[in-house]
Amino acid sequence: MIDFANSSSIRRLQPQAKAGFTLIELLVVIAIIAVLIALLLPAVQQAREAARRTQCKNNLKQLGPDMHNYESTFSVFPPAFHAAGSEPAQLSIHARILPYVDQSNLQGLLRFDVPAFSGSFSSQVPNAALAASFALPIPLFLCPSDPAPSVSSVTISSVTYNYGGNNYMGNVGSGTGTFYDWRYQTDGFFYQRSSVRFRDVTDGTSNSVLMSESVRSVGPDITLPAGTKPSFPYQYVANGSTGISQGTGPGYTGASGGWPSGTVSNANLLPVVAAATTWRGGGSAAMRGRGQAWAGGGLFNTLTTGYVTPNSKAIPDIATHSTGYFAPRSWHVGGAHALMGDGTVRFLGDNLDLALCRGLHSIEGNEIVGEF
């Protein structure tokens, strides 16, 4: 018999509500979480990119004193390349400053008295005694925002060679006139057998770019229809060698392929880009991709010009035989970092005036440099 006077008995007879969420409540919670993630993810990505951008800037800040220490020791900035003479090594300015970037042991494995590469210009292979050293990536030479592999692979005659990459390029000069031809003295810090000192920087070290960023190339060479460009930010370099040849003196001679006839000077590059069909990648056997090897003394791997504005979309980097026309480039939004001659690091914006960009890459042009 139920005791209705006993409240505890009544409670036991009443149905008990089960704890938990209804389906609608669960869907609402999931939707709220999804919205929060969508809002948070871009902020996290921006924070990570800000950290990578800061690290990139710090890399260049460290390279500044390293270059200065080299100049202090040898009374000149490191020569970009020795194509002939008593030193046939053809190694880069980066290889020369290794002791100043805490890489003395690595430089000890290199040889500056023997050729670093052999074979034809379009299919060079590393000296067997140096190949293992060339393959080592050096974090200081790599921008953390660049997604390209830190080691590039080049296959020649079924043999694969590996190279540690590079994002930071020494400044050959403005590229104006015939200063793109680095076989001769240019208006930059570096050229073949260069011996530039601080006293030669008459424009002022704070107004002259010493090094700047570049985007590393990826993959094998590709072929595209004329007038078609790879996707931005251009991990491929336009092959502009068709229709142009080396002159007997400073400068190249143009004939076709978008190049003007005669000695090429202050060229309009838009017709050259429109005519290009071959694009150099990070696995280029010709070693004409950008930043393929920190040890390579060629202009494509470790050097640059300021002929084109930062991150230019209209004009990608262009290779012409052993030289070319280049720009500061990066994966950072809005511009690219540049190390100035005085050791400061400036951010060169995408909207930088072309004349100013070229003036900053000249060390002796007497240009008037305003705010940038």
C-alpha positions in Angstrom: 0.0 0.0 0.0 1.3 3.4 -1.1 1.7 6.0 1.7 0.6 9.2 -0.1 1.4 11.1 3.0 5.0 10.2 2.5 6.5 12.7 0.0 9.6 10.5 -0.5 7.3 7.7 -1.8 5.7 10.1 -4.3 9.1 11.3 -5.6 10.1 7.7 -6.2 7.0 7.1 -8.4 7.6 10.3 -10.5 9.6 9.7 -13.8 13.2 10.9 -13.5 14.6 13.4 -16.2 17.7 12.1 -17.8 20.8 14.3 -17.8 22.4 15.4 -21.2 21.9 17.5 -24.3 19.1 17.3 -26.8 20.1 17.0 -30.4 19.2 20.6 -31.1 21.3 21.8 -28.2 24.3 19.7 -29.4 24.1 21.1 -32.9 24.0 24.7 -31.5 27.1 24.0 -29.5 28.9 22.5 -32.5 27.9 25.5 -34.6 29.2 28.0 -32.0 32.5 26.1 -31.7 32.8 26.1 -35.5 32.3 29.9 -35.6 34.8 30.5 -32.9 37.4 28.3 -34.7 36.7 30.2 -37.9 37.3 33.5 -36.1 40.4 32.2 -34.2 42.2 30.5 -37.0 43.1 33.6 -39.1 44.3 35.3 -35.9 46.5 32.3 -35.1 47.9 32.2 -38.6 48.6 36.0 -38.5 50.4 35.5 -35.2 52.5 32.7 -36.6 53.4 34.8 -39.7 54.3 37.7 -37.5 56.7 35.5 -35.7 58.1 34.2 -38.9 58.5 37.7 -40.3 60.3 38.8 -37.1 62.7 35.8 -37.4 63.3 36.7 -41.1 64.2 40.2 -40.0 66.5 38.9 -37.3 68.3 36.7 -39.8 69.2 39.7 -41.9 70.1 41.7 -38.8 72.6 39.0 -37.9 74.0 38.9 -41.4 74.7 42.7 -41.2 77.4 42.5 -38.5 78.8 39.3 -40.2 79.3 41.2 -43.4 80.9 44.1 -41.5 83.2 41.8 -39.7 84.4 40.3 -43.0 85.0 43.8 -44.3 86.9 44.8 -41.1 89.1 41.7 -41.4 89.9 41.8 -45.2 89.2 45.5 -45.8 86.7 44.6 -48.5 83.3 43.0 -48.7 83.4 39.4 -49.8 83.9 39.1 -53.6 80.9 37.4 -55.2 82.8 35.1 -57.6 86.2 34.4 -58.9 85.8 33.1 -62.4 89.5 33.1 -63.2 92.8 33.8 -61.7 94.5 32.4 -58.6 91.2 31.3 -57.0 88.9 29.3 -59.2 86.5 28.2 -56.5 83.4 30.1 -57.8 81.9 30.0 -54.3 79.4 32.5 -52.9 79.7 35.4 -50.5 77.7 33.2 -48.1 80.5 30.6 -48.2 83.0 33.3 -47.4 81.3 34.6 -44.3 80.7 31.2 -42.7 83.2 31.8 -39.9 81.3 34.9 -38.9 77.9 33.1 -38.7 79.2 30.4 -36.3 79.9 28.0 -39.2 83.7 27.8 -39.1 83.7 24.0 -39.0 81.6 24.0 -42.2 83.9 26.4 -44.0 86.8 24.2 -43.0 85.3 21.5 -45.2 85.2 23.8 -48.2 88.1 24.4 -50.6 88.8 27.8 -52.2 91.7 26.6 -54.2 89.9 24.1 -56.4 86.9 24.4 -58.8 83.7 24.1 -56.8 81.8 22.9 -60.0 82.6 21.2 -63.2 80.8 20.6 -66.5 79.1 22.9 -68.9 77.3 26.0 -67.7 73.9 24.5 -68.2 74.7 21.2 -66.4 77.2 21.9 -63.7 77.9 19.3 -61.0 79.6 19.9 -57.7 83.1 18.9 -56.8 82.8 15.4 -55.2 84.9 16.6 -52.2 82.5 19.5 -51.6 79.1 18.0 -52.5 78.2 16.9 -48.9 78.9 20.4 -47.5 76.9 22.0 -50.3 73.9 19.9 -49.3 73.6 21.2 -45.7 70.9 23.7 -45.1 71.8 26.7 -42.9 68.8 28.1 -41.0 70.3 31.6 -41.0 70.1 31.7 -44.8 66.4 30.6 -44.9 63.3 32.8 -44.5 60.9 30.8 -42.3 57.9 32.1 -44.3 59.1 30.5 -47.5 57.4 27.1 -48.0 60.0 25.8 -50.4 62.1 22.8 -49.3 65.2 23.8 -47.4 67.2 21.4 -49.7 66.8 21.4 -53.5 67.6 18.5 -55.7 69.2 18.7 -59.1 69.4 15.6 -61.4 72.1 15.5 -64.1 72.8 12.3 -66.1 70.7 10.3 -63.7 72.7 11.5 -60.7 71.0 13.6 -58.0 72.8 16.4 -56.2 71.4 18.2 -53.2 71.9 21.8 -52.2 71.0 23.8 -49.1 68.8 26.7 -50.1 69.1 30.5 -49.7 66.7 33.4 -49.4 69.1 36.3 -48.8 70.8 37.8 -51.8 73.8 40.1 -52.0 73.1 43.3 -54.0 74.8 43.5 -57.4 73.3 46.9 -58.1 70.5 48.8 -59.7 70.6 46.8 -63.0 70.3 50.1 -64.9 72.3 50.8 -68.0 74.6 47.8 -68.3 75.0 47.3 -64.5 73.1 44.0 -64.8 76.3 42.6 -66.4 78.1 41.5 -63.3 81.2 40.4 -65.2 82.2 44.0 -64.9 82.1 46.6 -62.1 78.5 47.4 -61.2 77.0 50.1 -58.9 76.3 47.5 -56.2 78.3 45.9 -53.4 79.0 42.6 -55.3 80.1 41.6 -58.8 82.7 39.2 -60.2 86.0 39.6 -58.4 84.6 42.7 -56.6 86.6 44.5 -53.9 84.1 47.0 -52.6 84.9 48.9 -49.3 82.9 51.1 -47.1 84.6 54.1 -48.6 83.2 53.2 -52.0 79.6 53.6 -50.8 79.3 57.2 -51.6 75.5 57.3 -51.4 75.8 56.4 -47.7 75.4 53.0 -46.1 72.0 53.8 -44.7 70.7 54.6 -48.3 72.3 51.5 -49.9 70.9 48.0 -49.9 73.5 45.3 -49.0 71.2 42.3 -49.2 67.5 41.6 -49.7 65.1 38.8 -49.7 64.1 36.5 -52.5 61.5 33.7 -53.0 63.2 30.3 -53.5 62.4 28.4 -56.7 60.8 25.0 -56.6 60.4 21.9 -58.8 61.9 21.2 -62.2 61.9 23.6 -65.1 58.5 24.1 -66.7 57.2 25.1 -70.1 54.2 27.4 -70.5 52.6 29.0 -73.6 53.9 32.4 -74.4 52.1 35.1 -72.4 51.4 32.8 -69.6 53.1 33.2 -66.2 53.3 30.9 -63.2 51.3 31.7 -60.1 52.4 34.5 -57.9 54.7 34.9 -55.9 56.7 33.3 -58.7 58.6 30.3 -57.6 59.9 30.1 -61.1 62.3 32.4 -63.0 61.5 33.5 -66.6 64.2 32.2 -69.1 65.0 35.4 -71.0 68.1 34.0 -72.7 66.5 33.6 -76.1 67.4 36.5 -78.4 70.2 38.0 -76.3 73.9 37.3 -76.1 76.9 38.4 -74.1 78.8 41.3 -75.6 82.5 41.7 -75.9 82.4 44.5 -73.3 79.9 45.5 -70.6 76.3 44.7 -71.5 74.5 42.1 -73.6 73.3 42.4 -77.2 69.7 41.9 -78.0 68.1 40.8 -81.2 64.7 39.0 -80.5 62.7 37.4 -77.8 61.3 40.8 -76.7 64.8 42.3 -76.4 65.6 45.6 -78.2 68.3 45.5 -80.9 71.8 46.4 -79.9 73.3 46.8 -76.5 70.6 46.3 -73.9 70.2 49.2 -71.5 67.3 50.1 -69.2 65.2 47.5 -71.1 61.4 47.3 -71.0 61.0 43.8 -69.6 57.3 43.4 -70.4 57.9 42.1 -74.0 60.5 39.7 -72.7 58.1 38.2 -70.1 55.4 38.0 -72.8 57.7 36.0 -75.1 59.1 33.6 -72.4 58.0 30.0 -72.5 60.6 28.3 -70.3 60.7 28.9 -66.6 63.5 27.9 -64.3 62.6 26.0 -61.1 64.4 24.9 -58.0 65.5 21.6 -59.6 66.9 23.4 -62.7 70.0 21.6 -64.1 71.2 25.0 -65.3 71.2 26.2 -61.6 69.2 29.3 -62.6 66.4 28.9 -60.2 66.4 31.4 -57.3 68.1 30.4 -54.1 68.9 26.8 -55.1 72.2 26.8 -53.3 73.8 29.0 -50.7 77.2 27.8 -51.8 76.7 28.7 -55.5 78.5 31.8 -56.5 76.2 32.5 -59.5 73.8 35.4 -59.5 70.8 33.2 -59.5 71.6 31.5 -56.2 73.0 34.2 -54.0 72.8 37.6 -55.7 70.2 40.1 -56.9 69.5 43.5 -58.5 67.0 46.2 -57.8 65.8 46.7 -61.3 62.2 45.6 -60.6 60.0 46.8 -57.7 59.4 44.5 -54.6 57.1 41.6 -55.3 56.3 42.8 -58.8 53.4 40.9 -60.3 53.8 42.3 -63.8 57.5 41.3 -64.1 58.8 38.1 -62.5 62.5 37.6 -62.1 64.3 37.1 -65.4 67.4 35.0 -66.1 69.6 35.9 -69.1 72.5 33.5 -69.5 74.7 34.2 -66.4 72.9 37.3 -65.3 69.4 38.8 -65.2 66.9 41.3 -63.8 65.5 40.7 -60.3 63.6 42.3 -57.4 63.3 42.0 -53.6 60.7 39.3 -53.1 59.1 37.5 -50.2 56.1 35.6 -48.9 55.4 38.4 -46.4 52.4 40.5 -47.1 53.1 44.0 -48.4 56.8 43.8 -49.2 60.2 42.3 -48.5 63.1 42.9 -46.1 66.3 44.5 -47.1 69.6 44.8 -45.1 71.1 48.2 -45.6 74.8 48.9 -45.6 74.8 50.3 -42.1 73.3 47.0 -40.7 69.7 48.2 -40.3 66.9 46.2 -41.8 64.2 48.0 -43.7 60.9 46.7 -45.1 60.6 47.7 -48.7 56.9 48.0 -49.6 55.3 46.6 -52.7 54.3 50.2 -53.7 58.0 51.4 -53.6 58.7 53.9 -56.4 60.7 52.2 -59.2 63.3 55.0 -59.3 63.7 54.9 -55.6 64.1 51.1 -55.6 66.9 51.3 -58.2 68.5 54.2 -56.3 68.5 52.2 -53.1 70.4 49.4 -54.9 73.0 51.8 -56.2 75.9 52.6 -53.9 77.4 55.5 -55.9 74.6 57.0 -58.0 74.2 60.2 -56.0 70.4 59.7 -56.1 68.2 61.7 -53.7 66.7 59.1 -51.4 63.6 60.2 -49.6 61.3 58.4 -47.1 60.6 54.7 -47.8 
